């Protein structure tokens, strides 16, 4: 799933339109550190912007929630996927580096 977003990222309203997640849910998920928006200071305010990878993560969390996961279970599942992906990348890098020497 890909979203056409500018480099600054999506506003909370745009994220809601794309994923169905309310502003209050986004803020709650932020307090749990499940998502991490970019904070953009403008004048006397700070705006939350969600980069494409965060919008995808939000959509994945919602998909898991609709599939019966609890919020903590959905977050844990995505974190495990990310860790496994990083480990696979490291193993591939190590094999490639060993083959070159």
Beta strands, then each sheet from edge to edge (+ up, - down):
strand 1: 38-42
strand 2: 45-49
sheet 1: 1+ 2-
end
